[in-house]
Amino acid sequence: MPAPTDPASLLAEVNDRLALALPRAVCELDHDDPWQLLIVTILSAQAQDAVINEIRPALFERWPTPAALAAAPQEEVEVVVKRSGYFRNKAKAIRECAQGIVERHAGEVPQTHEQLVALPGASHKTANLVLGIAWGIASGIVVDTHVARVSARLGIVKSGTKPDKVEATLTKLVPREQWIDISHRLILHGRHVCKSKQPDCGSCAINELCPASEREPIDSWQIRAEREGQLFAVRGDRAAIGMAPIPASGSGSGSGSGPKPKSASKPGKRGSAARATEDDNDF
């Protein structure tokens, strides 16, 4: 079947295929509630999710509420978040964000885009992500470096288009009720498959739809989507994204082993400023 020629139909087919890999929107940043999601998203700027996930337990064990973090000494917060990179600025941002939540919102994370972006450290993309994942509110499409790259390779936008322009284009082409899901499908697809360097085109679920594809597809798109879903199933928690468990070693087809939990990965050494990598966020 030839790829759809109009952008809206193309994105609809892309979303349908990636939905097989990721039935429900999921964020790879660990969190227990909207408060934690907001803070870890701020910390994740120019950092890897795996690093932030390792910082998170100590951070919220020590300062579990906005009031606690708002009253925390700057120097102590810096020590805890140091591995996130740009730690002085980030420590200041999350402390001031917590103070804003306490002073303006009685200690509760606000549920509107306008109120969220008014908090220190919370960008437009951060607000879109928090509202979508925490409350299912579609305030926009989250456009990070991965979404921008995939959109350009699909021919939806030109390479180098600014994030706000990418978002404006995508929101015109995608129905609002699909904004949350397609945001995270494109993020994870770009992070794990359609990488900046050496994209895995042969295993890509949307290979036939992509004018930038560098290799012929392997197997049917449905099989490729199922395999892609295994990459998306972070920390082995496939139930969280609505997928059946991966068969134990030797009980299924293919390699016979599921993905290793993300928490088992060893972080690389990082300096006081985060070293940008392909998997870094740009919130």
C-alpha positions in Angstrom: 0.0 0.0 0.0 1.5 3.4 -1.0 2.0 6.0 1.7 -0.7 8.6 2.1 0.1 11.8 0.2 -1.6 14.3 2.4 0.0 15.1 5.8 -3.1 14.5 7.9 -3.7 11.0 6.5 0.0 10.3 6.8 0.1 11.2 10.5 -3.1 9.2 11.0 -1.4 6.1 9.6 1.7 6.8 11.6 -0.3 7.1 14.8 -2.2 3.9 14.0 1.0 1.9 13.5 2.7 3.3 16.6 -0.4 2.6 18.6 0.3 -1.1 18.2 3.7 -0.5 19.8 2.4 1.9 22.5 -1.3 1.5 23.1 -1.3 4.2 25.9 0.8 7.3 26.4 3.6 6.7 28.8 6.5 8.9 30.1 9.9 7.3 30.8 10.4 9.6 33.8 9.5 7.8 37.0 6.9 9.6 39.1 4.2 8.9 41.7 2.0 11.9 41.2 1.7 15.2 39.3 4.0 17.0 41.8 6.9 14.6 41.2 6.2 14.5 37.4 6.6 18.3 37.2 9.8 18.4 39.2 11.5 15.5 37.3 10.5 17.0 34.0 12.2 20.3 34.9 15.3 18.3 36.0 15.3 16.3 32.8 16.2 19.3 30.6 19.4 18.4 28.7 19.7 15.2 30.8 18.9 11.5 30.3 15.7 10.1 31.9 17.7 7.2 33.4 19.8 9.7 35.4 16.8 11.6 36.6 15.1 8.3 37.6 18.1 7.5 39.8 18.1 10.9 41.4 14.3 10.9 42.1 14.1 8.6 45.1 16.6 10.5 47.2 15.1 13.8 46.2 11.5 13.0 47.2 12.4 11.0 50.2 14.2 14.0 51.6 11.7 16.6 50.4 8.4 14.8 49.6 6.1 17.8 49.3 6.2 21.3 47.7 6.4 22.9 51.1 9.4 20.7 52.1 11.3 21.5 48.9 10.4 25.2 49.1 12.0 25.4 52.5 15.1 23.3 51.5 18.5 25.0 51.5 19.8 25.7 48.0 23.2 24.0 48.7 21.6 20.8 49.9 19.3 20.5 46.9 22.3 21.1 44.6 24.1 18.1 46.1 21.1 15.8 45.5 20.4 16.9 41.9 24.1 17.4 40.9 24.2 14.5 38.4 21.3 16.1 36.4 23.7 18.7 35.0 23.4 22.5 35.3 22.6 21.6 38.9 22.8 25.0 40.4 20.2 26.5 38.0 18.0 23.4 38.3 18.1 23.3 42.1 17.1 27.0 42.1 14.3 26.4 39.6 12.7 23.4 41.4 12.9 25.2 44.8 11.3 28.3 43.3 8.7 26.2 41.5 7.8 24.5 44.8 7.6 28.0 46.4 5.2 29.1 43.7 3.0 26.0 44.2 2.8 26.7 47.9 2.3 30.4 47.7 -0.1 30.5 44.7 -1.8 27.2 44.7 -2.1 26.0 48.3 0.5 23.3 47.7 -1.3 21.7 44.8 0.1 21.5 41.2 -2.2 23.6 39.0 -4.1 22.0 36.2 -4.1 24.7 33.6 -1.4 25.5 31.1 -1.4 29.2 32.0 -0.8 28.5 35.7 1.8 25.9 35.0 4.0 28.0 32.7 3.9 30.8 35.3 5.8 28.6 37.7 9.6 29.0 37.6 11.3 26.3 35.5 8.1 25.1 33.8 8.2 25.6 30.0 5.5 25.3 27.5 6.6 21.8 26.7 6.8 20.9 30.3 3.2 22.1 30.9 2.0 20.1 27.9 3.7 16.9 29.2 2.5 17.3 32.8 -1.1 18.1 31.8 -1.3 15.2 29.3 0.3 12.5 31.5 -1.0 13.5 34.9 -4.6 14.5 34.0 -5.2 13.6 30.4 -5.6 17.2 29.4 -4.6 17.9 25.8 -3.1 21.4 26.0 -0.8 20.8 23.0 1.6 18.4 21.4 4.9 17.9 23.2 7.6 18.7 20.7 11.1 17.7 21.8 14.1 17.0 19.6 12.8 13.5 18.8 9.4 14.7 17.7 10.9 17.4 15.6 13.3 15.0 13.9 10.6 12.4 13.1 8.3 15.0 11.8 11.0 16.3 9.5 11.9 12.9 8.2 8.3 12.2 7.4 8.2 15.4 5.4 5.6 17.0 7.7 7.9 20.0 8.4 11.3 21.1 7.1 14.4 20.1 9.0 15.4 22.8 11.5 11.9 24.1 11.9 11.5 25.7 15.4 9.5 23.6 17.9 6.6 26.0 18.2 6.2 25.9 14.4 6.4 22.1 14.5 3.7 22.0 17.2 1.5 24.4 15.3 1.7 22.2 12.2 1.0 19.0 14.1 -1.9 20.3 16.1 -3.6 21.4 12.8 -3.2 17.9 11.3 -3.9 15.7 14.3 -7.3 15.6 16.1 -7.1 17.1 19.6 -8.2 13.8 21.2 -5.0 12.2 19.8 -2.5 14.9 20.9 -1.4 13.2 24.1 -0.8 9.7 22.6 0.9 10.8 19.4 3.2 13.1 21.5 4.6 10.2 23.4 4.6 7.7 20.6 6.7 10.1 18.5 9.0 10.9 21.4 9.7 7.2 22.1 9.9 6.3 18.4 12.5 9.0 17.9 14.4 8.1 21.0 14.6 4.3 20.5 14.2 3.7 16.7 14.4 6.9 14.6 17.6 8.1 16.2 19.6 11.1 15.1 22.5 8.9 14.0 22.1 5.5 12.5 18.3 5.2 12.6 17.0 1.6 12.7 15.1 1.9 9.5 14.8 -1.8 8.8 13.0 -2.4 12.1 10.9 0.8 11.9 7.1 0.3 12.1 6.5 3.3 9.8 9.3 2.5 7.3 7.0 2.5 4.3 5.5 5.8 5.2 8.8 7.6 5.5 10.5 9.3 2.5 13.8 9.4 4.5 14.0 5.7 5.0 17.5 4.4 4.4 16.8 0.6 4.3 14.1 -1.8 3.2 11.8 -2.9 6.0 12.2 -6.3 7.7 9.0 -8.4 8.1 5.5 -6.8 8.2 4.8 -3.5 9.8 2.8 -5.3 12.5 5.7 -7.4 13.6 8.0 -4.4 13.5 5.5 -2.5 15.7 5.4 -5.3 18.2 9.2 -5.4 18.4 9.2 -1.6 18.8 6.8 -2.0 21.7 9.4 -4.1 23.5 11.8 -1.2 23.3 9.1 1.1 24.7 8.3 -1.2 27.6 10.7 0.5 30.0 11.7 -1.3 33.2 9.7 -4.3 32.1 6.5 -2.6 33.0 4.5 -3.6 29.9 1.2 -3.5 31.8 1.6 0.2 32.3 1.3 0.7 28.5 -1.3 -1.8 27.9 0.8 -4.6 26.4 1.0 -8.3 27.2 4.0 -9.5 29.1 7.0 -10.5 27.0 7.5 -14.4 27.1 10.2 -15.7 29.4 13.5 -16.8 27.9 13.0 -19.8 25.6 9.2 -19.6 25.6 8.6 -17.3 22.7 9.9 -16.5 19.3 12.8 -14.3 18.4 15.7 -13.9 20.8 13.5 -15.3 23.6 14.4 -12.6 26.1 12.6 -9.4 27.1 14.2 -6.0 27.6 16.3 -5.4 30.6 14.8 -3.0 33.2 15.9 0.5 32.4 16.9 1.0 36.0 19.6 -1.7 35.5 21.5 0.5 33.1 24.6 2.1 34.3 24.8 5.9 33.8 27.9 7.4 32.3 30.1 9.8 34.1 28.8 13.4 33.9 30.3 16.7 34.7 28.7 19.7 36.4 27.1 20.5 33.1 25.2 17.8 31.3 26.8 16.4 28.3 24.3 16.4 25.5 23.5 13.0 24.0 21.0 11.8 21.5 18.7 10.6 24.3 18.8 13.9 26.2 15.6 15.9 26.7 15.3 19.5 25.7 12.4 20.6 27.8 
